[in-house]
Amino acid sequence: MEEPGGGELVSVLRRLQLILLQHPLAAQSAFSALVAEGRRFVTTPEGAAWKAALSGSELVRNGRQLWAALALNLLEEDASTVVPSTYLEAIFQAASSPEMEALVRHLRDVQTGDFHGAP
């Protein structure tokens, strides 16, 4: 089965997802800085116009769906957050899962690109 976007877009998105998982501190810091910048921008006339134009748009709805699919919703807005609590919660939840061994195998398969061993 061919991947959407010829595979190139999926590859970029997977790399983004891996960056989050491999470097949660840097990802959290970058996310907090982007949120702060966005909050400042929306107070400007240009930012307010963009907010009004995008509010309730299909682009924003699709963006939220993609954001969640990439696990970017693990990030927290608070700039003082070092490691997002949702990131740690996901680790603890996985560690206590009765299917942990299968989950670890699947994660290794995804990391190596061997998807036919998925649970």
PyMOL commands that set and color helices and strands:
alter all, ss='L'
color gray80, all
select helices_A, chain A and resi 4-22+24-41+45-54+58-69+72-74+85-95+100-112+115-117
alter helices_A, ss='H'
color red, helices_A
deselect
rebuild
show_as cartoon
